[in-house]
């Protein structure tokens, strides 16, 4: 099982992480961020995250602060 940690205070709602996630596990949240847009959240109810870290590599603001494998 893998998961990521998103620091929503750093998220500028560019949604690049959503585009690169191979399993589409990053979604728009219901929270509005500093840009006035919805921030993102990690949703993985079926444990499909592989820990590839593509989302973290793509994030220009280092809002994805951890990619963990258990």
TIFISE-875924 format. One record per atom (N, C-alpha, C, O): residue in one letter; x, y, z. Coordinates in steps of 0.2 Angstrom, whole numbers, plus 2048, in hexadecimal, padded with zeros to 3 digits. Layout:
<node resn="a" x="X" y="Y" z="Z"/>
...
//
This chain:
<node resn="x" x="804" y="7FA" z="800"/>
<node resn="x" x="800" y="800" z="800"/>
<node resn="x" x="804" y="806" z="800"/>
<node resn="x" x="809" y="807" z="804"/>
<node resn="x" x="803" y="80B" z="7FC"/>
<node resn="x" x="806" y="811" z="7FC"/>
<node resn="x" x="801" y="817" z="7FC"/>
<node resn="x" x="7FB" y="816" z="7FB"/>
<node resn="x" x="804" y="81D" z="7FE"/>
<node resn="x" x="800" y="823" z="7FF"/>
<node resn="x" x="804" y="829" z="7FE"/>
<node resn="x" x="80A" y="829" z="7FF"/>
<node resn="x" x="801" y="82F" z="7FD"/>
<node resn="x" x="805" y="835" z="7FD"/>
<node resn="x" x="802" y="83A" z="802"/>
<node resn="x" x="7FC" y="839" z="804"/>
<node resn="x" x="806" y="83F" z="804"/>
<node resn="x" x="803" y="844" z="808"/>
<node resn="x" x="804" y="84B" z="804"/>
<node resn="x" x="809" y="84C" z="801"/>
<node resn="x" x="7FE" y="84E" z="805"/>
<node resn="x" x="7FD" y="855" z="801"/>
<node resn="x" x="7FD" y="85A" z="806"/>
<node resn="x" x="7F8" y="85A" z="80A"/>
<node resn="x" x="801" y="85F" z="806"/>
<node resn="x" x="801" y="865" z="80A"/>
<node resn="x" x="7FC" y="86A" z="806"/>
<node resn="x" x="7FF" y="86E" z="802"/>
<node resn="x" x="7F6" y="86A" z="808"/>
<node resn="x" x="7F1" y="86F" z="804"/>
<node resn="x" x="7F3" y="876" z="805"/>
<node resn="x" x="7F0" y="87A" z="801"/>
<node resn="x" x="7F7" y="878" z="80A"/>
<node resn="x" x="7F8" y="87F" z="80A"/>
<node resn="x" x="7FD" y="881" z="805"/>
<node resn="x" x="7FE" y="887" z="803"/>
<node resn="x" x="801" y="87C" z="802"/>
<node resn="x" x="805" y="87E" z="7FC"/>
<node resn="x" x="802" y="87D" z="7F5"/>
<node resn="x" x="805" y="87F" z="7F0"/>
<node resn="x" x="7FD" y="879" z="7F5"/>
<node resn="x" x="7FA" y="878" z="7EF"/>
<node resn="x" x="7F7" y="87E" z="7EB"/>
<node resn="x" x="7F3" y="882" z="7EE"/>
<node resn="x" x="7F9" y="87F" z="7E5"/>
<node resn="x" x="7F6" y="885" z="7E1"/>
<node resn="x" x="7F1" y="883" z="7DC"/>
<node resn="x" x="7EF" y="887" z="7D8"/>
<node resn="x" x="7EF" y="87D" z="7DD"/>
<node resn="x" x="7E9" y="87A" z="7D8"/>
<node resn="x" x="7EB" y="87A" z="7D1"/>
<node resn="x" x="7E7" y="87C" z="7CD"/>
<node resn="x" x="7F1" y="878" z="7D0"/>
<node resn="x" x="7F3" y="878" z="7C8"/>
<node resn="x" x="7F1" y="871" z="7C5"/>
<node resn="x" x="7F0" y="871" z="7BF"/>
<node resn="x" x="7EF" y="86C" z="7CA"/>
<node resn="x" x="7ED" y="866" z="7C8"/>
<node resn="x" x="7F1" y="861" z="7C4"/>
<node resn="x" x="7EF" y="85D" z="7C0"/>
<node resn="x" x="7F8" y="863" z="7C3"/>
<node resn="x" x="7FC" y="85F" z="7C0"/>
<node resn="x" x="7FD" y="858" z="7C3"/>
<node resn="x" x="7FE" y="853" z="7BF"/>
<node resn="x" x="7FD" y="858" z="7C9"/>
<node resn="x" x="7FD" y="851" z="7CC"/>
<node resn="x" x="7F7" y="84D" z="7CA"/>
<node resn="x" x="7F8" y="847" z="7CA"/>
<node resn="x" x="7F1" y="850" z="7CA"/>
<node resn="x" x="7EB" y="84C" z="7C7"/>
<node resn="x" x="7ED" y="849" z="7C0"/>
<node resn="x" x="7EB" y="843" z="7BF"/>
<node resn="x" x="7F0" y="84D" z="7BC"/>
<node resn="x" x="7F1" y="84B" z="7B5"/>
<node resn="x" x="7F6" y="845" z="7B5"/>
<node resn="x" x="7F5" y="840" z="7B0"/>
<node resn="x" x="7FB" y="845" z="7B9"/>
<node resn="x" x="800" y="840" z="7B8"/>
<node resn="x" x="7FF" y="839" z="7BC"/>
<node resn="x" x="802" y="834" z="7BB"/>
<node resn="x" x="7FA" y="839" z="7C1"/>
<node resn="x" x="7F9" y="833" z="7C5"/>
<node resn="x" x="7F6" y="82E" z="7C1"/>
<node resn="x" x="7F1" y="82F" z="7BE"/>
<node resn="x" x="7FA" y="828" z="7C0"/>
<node resn="x" x="7F8" y="823" z="7BC"/>
<node resn="x" x="7F1" y="820" z="7BE"/>
<node resn="x" x="7EE" y="81D" z="7B9"/>
<node resn="x" x="7F0" y="820" z="7C4"/>
<node resn="x" x="7E9" y="81D" z="7C6"/>
<node resn="x" x="7E4" y="822" z="7C8"/>
<node resn="x" x="7DF" y="820" z="7CB"/>
<node resn="x" x="7E5" y="828" z="7C7"/>
<node resn="x" x="7E0" y="82E" z="7C8"/>
<node resn="x" x="7DE" y="82E" z="7CF"/>
<node resn="x" x="7D8" y="82E" z="7D0"/>
<node resn="x" x="7E3" y="82E" z="7D4"/>
<node resn="x" x="7E1" y="82E" z="7DB"/>
<node resn="x" x="7E1" y="834" z="7DE"/>
<node resn="x" x="7E0" y="835" z="7E4"/>
<node resn="x" x="7E3" y="83A" z="7DA"/>
<node resn="x" x="7E3" y="840" z="7DD"/>
<node resn="x" x="7DD" y="844" z="7DA"/>
<node resn="x" x="7DC" y="845" z="7D4"/>
<node resn="x" x="7D9" y="847" z="7DE"/>
<node resn="x" x="7D3" y="84A" z="7DC"/>
<node resn="x" x="7D2" y="851" z="7DF"/>
<node resn="x" x="7D6" y="853" z="7E4"/>
<node resn="x" x="7CE" y="855" z="7DC"/>
<node resn="x" x="7CC" y="85C" z="7DF"/>
<node resn="x" x="7C9" y="85B" z="7E6"/>
<node resn="x" x="7C4" y="857" z="7E6"/>
<node resn="x" x="7CB" y="85F" z="7EB"/>
<node resn="x" x="7C8" y="85E" z="7F1"/>
<node resn="x" x="7C2" y="863" z="7F2"/>
<node resn="x" x="7C1" y="867" z="7ED"/>
<node resn="x" x="7BF" y="863" z="7F7"/>
<node resn="x" x="7BA" y="868" z="7F9"/>
<node resn="x" x="7BD" y="86F" z="7FC"/>
<node resn="x" x="7B9" y="873" z="7FE"/>
<node resn="x" x="7C3" y="86F" z="7FD"/>
<node resn="x" x="7C7" y="875" z="800"/>
<node resn="x" x="7C9" y="87A" z="7FB"/>
<node resn="x" x="7CD" y="878" z="7F6"/>
<node resn="x" x="7C8" y="880" z="7FC"/>
<node resn="x" x="7CB" y="885" z="7F8"/>
<node resn="x" x="7D2" y="887" z="7FB"/>
<node resn="x" x="7D2" y="889" z="801"/>
<node resn="x" x="7D7" y="888" z="7F6"/>
<node resn="x" x="7DD" y="889" z="7F8"/>
<node resn="x" x="7DF" y="891" z="7F7"/>
<node resn="x" x="7DA" y="895" z="7F6"/>
<node resn="x" x="7E5" y="892" z="7F7"/>
<node resn="x" x="7E8" y="899" z="7F7"/>
<node resn="x" x="7E6" y="89D" z="7F0"/>
<node resn="x" x="7E6" y="8A3" z="7F0"/>
<node resn="x" x="7E5" y="899" z="7EB"/>
<node resn="x" x="7E4" y="89C" z="7E5"/>
<node resn="x" x="7DC" y="89D" z="7E3"/>
<node resn="x" x="7DA" y="8A0" z="7DE"/>
<node resn="x" x="7D8" y="89B" z="7E8"/>
<node resn="x" x="7D1" y="89B" z="7E7"/>
<node resn="x" x="7CE" y="895" z="7E4"/>
<node resn="x" x="7C8" y="895" z="7E2"/>
<node resn="x" x="7D2" y="890" z="7E2"/>
<node resn="x" x="7D0" y="88A" z="7DE"/>
<node resn="x" x="7D0" y="884" z="7E3"/>
<node resn="x" x="7D3" y="885" z="7E9"/>
<node resn="x" x="7CD" y="87F" z="7E2"/>
<node resn="x" x="7CD" y="879" z="7E6"/>
<node resn="x" x="7D4" y="876" z="7E6"/>
<node resn="x" x="7D7" y="875" z="7E1"/>
<node resn="x" x="7D6" y="874" z="7EC"/>
<node resn="x" x="7DD" y="870" z="7ED"/>
<node resn="x" x="7DB" y="869" z="7EB"/>
<node resn="x" x="7D6" y="867" z="7E9"/>
<node resn="x" x="7E0" y="865" z="7EB"/>
<node resn="x" x="7E0" y="85E" z="7EA"/>
<node resn="x" x="7E0" y="859" z="7F0"/>
<node resn="x" x="7E2" y="85C" z="7F5"/>
<node resn="x" x="7DD" y="853" z="7EF"/>
<node resn="x" x="7DE" y="84F" z="7F5"/>
<node resn="x" x="7DF" y="848" z="7F2"/>
<node resn="x" x="7DE" y="846" z="7EC"/>
<node resn="x" x="7E2" y="843" z="7F6"/>
<node resn="x" x="7E4" y="83D" z="7F4"/>
<node resn="x" x="7DE" y="838" z="7F6"/>
<node resn="x" x="7DC" y="838" z="7FC"/>
<node resn="x" x="7DB" y="834" z="7F1"/>
<node resn="x" x="7D6" y="830" z="7F2"/>
<node resn="x" x="7D7" y="829" z="7EF"/>
<node resn="x" x="7D8" y="828" z="7E9"/>
<node resn="x" x="7D9" y="824" z="7F4"/>
<node resn="x" x="7DB" y="81E" z="7F2"/>
<node resn="x" x="7D7" y="818" z="7F6"/>
<node resn="x" x="7DA" y="815" z="7FA"/>
<node resn="x" x="7D1" y="817" z="7F5"/>
<node resn="x" x="7CD" y="813" z="7F9"/>
<node resn="x" x="7CF" y="80B" z="7F7"/>
<node resn="x" x="7CD" y="807" z="7FB"/>
<node resn="x" x="7D2" y="80A" z="7F2"/>
<node resn="x" x="7D3" y="803" z="7EF"/>
<node resn="x" x="7DA" y="802" z="7F0"/>
<node resn="x" x="7DC" y="7FD" z="7ED"/>
<node resn="x" x="7DE" y="806" z="7F3"/>
<node resn="x" x="7E6" y="805" z="7F3"/>
<node resn="x" x="7E9" y="804" z="7EC"/>
<node resn="x" x="7ED" y="7FF" z="7EB"/>
<node resn="x" x="7E8" y="808" z="7E8"/>
<node resn="x" x="7EB" y="808" z="7E1"/>
<node resn="x" x="7F1" y="80C" z="7E0"/>
<node resn="x" x="7F4" y="80B" z="7DB"/>
<node resn="x" x="7F3" y="810" z="7E5"/>
<node resn="x" x="7F9" y="814" z="7E5"/>
<node resn="x" x="7FF" y="80F" z="7E4"/>
<node resn="x" x="800" y="80B" z="7E9"/>
<node resn="x" x="803" y="810" z="7DF"/>
<node resn="x" x="809" y="80C" z="7DF"/>
<node resn="x" x="80F" y="810" z="7E2"/>
<node resn="x" x="815" y="80D" z="7E2"/>
<node resn="x" x="80F" y="816" z="7E4"/>
<node resn="x" x="814" y="81A" z="7E7"/>
<node resn="x" x="819" y="81C" z="7E1"/>
<node resn="x" x="81F" y="81D" z="7E3"/>
<node resn="x" x="817" y="81D" z="7DB"/>
<node resn="x" x="81B" y="81F" z="7D6"/>
<node resn="x" x="81E" y="826" z="7D6"/>
<node resn="x" x="824" y="827" z="7D4"/>
<node resn="x" x="81B" y="82A" z="7DA"/>
<node resn="x" x="81E" y="831" z="7DC"/>
<node resn="x" x="81D" y="836" z="7D6"/>
<node resn="x" x="820" y="83B" z="7D6"/>
<node resn="x" x="81A" y="834" z="7D1"/>
<node resn="x" x="819" y="838" z="7CB"/>
<node resn="x" x="815" y="83F" z="7CD"/>
<node resn="x" x="817" y="844" z="7CB"/>
<node resn="x" x="811" y="83E" z="7D2"/>
<node resn="x" x="80D" y="844" z="7D4"/>
<node resn="x" x="812" y="849" z="7D8"/>
<node resn="x" x="812" y="84F" z="7D7"/>
<node resn="x" x="816" y="846" z="7DC"/>
<node resn="x" x="81B" y="84A" z="7E0"/>
<node resn="x" x="820" y="84E" z="7DB"/>
<node resn="x" x="822" y="853" z="7DC"/>
<node resn="x" x="822" y="84A" z="7D6"/>
<node resn="x" x="827" y="84D" z="7D1"/>
<node resn="x" x="824" y="852" z="7CD"/>
<node resn="x" x="828" y="857" z="7CB"/>
<node resn="x" x="81E" y="852" z="7CB"/>
<node resn="x" x="81A" y="857" z="7C7"/>
<node resn="x" x="818" y="85D" z="7CB"/>
<node resn="x" x="818" y="862" z="7C8"/>
<node resn="x" x="818" y="85D" z="7D2"/>
<node resn="x" x="815" y="862" z="7D5"/>
<node resn="x" x="81A" y="868" z="7D6"/>
<node resn="x" x="820" y="867" z="7D8"/>
<node resn="x" x="819" y="86E" z="7D3"/>
<node resn="x" x="81D" y="873" z="7D3"/>
<node resn="x" x="81E" y="877" z="7D9"/>
<node resn="x" x="823" y="87A" z="7DA"/>
<node resn="x" x="81A" y="876" z="7DE"/>
<node resn="x" x="81A" y="879" z="7E4"/>
<node resn="x" x="81C" y="875" z="7EA"/>
<node resn="x" x="81B" y="876" z="7F0"/>
<node resn="x" x="81E" y="86E" z="7E9"/>
<node resn="x" x="820" y="869" z="7EE"/>
<node resn="x" x="81A" y="869" z="7F3"/>
<node resn="x" x="81C" y="868" z="7F9"/>
<node resn="x" x="814" y="869" z="7F1"/>
<node resn="x" x="80E" y="868" z="7F5"/>
<node resn="x" x="80D" y="860" z="7F7"/>
<node resn="x" x="80A" y="85F" z="7FC"/>
<node resn="x" x="810" y="85C" z="7F3"/>
<node resn="x" x="810" y="855" z="7F5"/>
<node resn="x" x="816" y="853" z="7F9"/>
<node resn="x" x="81C" y="853" z="7F6"/>
<node resn="x" x="815" y="853" z="7FF"/>
<node resn="x" x="81B" y="853" z="804"/>
<node resn="x" x="81D" y="84C" z="805"/>
<node resn="x" x="822" y="84B" z="809"/>
<node resn="x" x="81A" y="847" z="803"/>
<node resn="x" x="81C" y="840" z="804"/>
<node resn="x" x="819" y="83B" z="800"/>
<node resn="x" x="813" y="83B" z="7FF"/>
<node resn="x" x="81D" y="836" z="7FE"/>
<node resn="x" x="81A" y="830" z="7FB"/>
<node resn="x" x="81C" y="82A" z="7FF"/>
<node resn="x" x="822" y="829" z="7FF"/>
<node resn="x" x="818" y="826" z="802"/>
<node resn="x" x="819" y="821" z="806"/>
<node resn="x" x="817" y="81A" z="804"/>
<node resn="x" x="812" y="81A" z="801"/>
<node resn="x" x="81B" y="815" z="805"/>
<node resn="x" x="819" y="80E" z="804"/>
<node resn="x" x="819" y="80A" z="80A"/>
<node resn="x" x="81E" y="80B" z="80E"/>
<node resn="x" x="814" y="807" z="80B"/>
<node resn="x" x="814" y="803" z="811"/>
<node resn="x" x="814" y="7FB" z="80F"/>
<node resn="x" x="814" y="7F7" z="814"/>
//
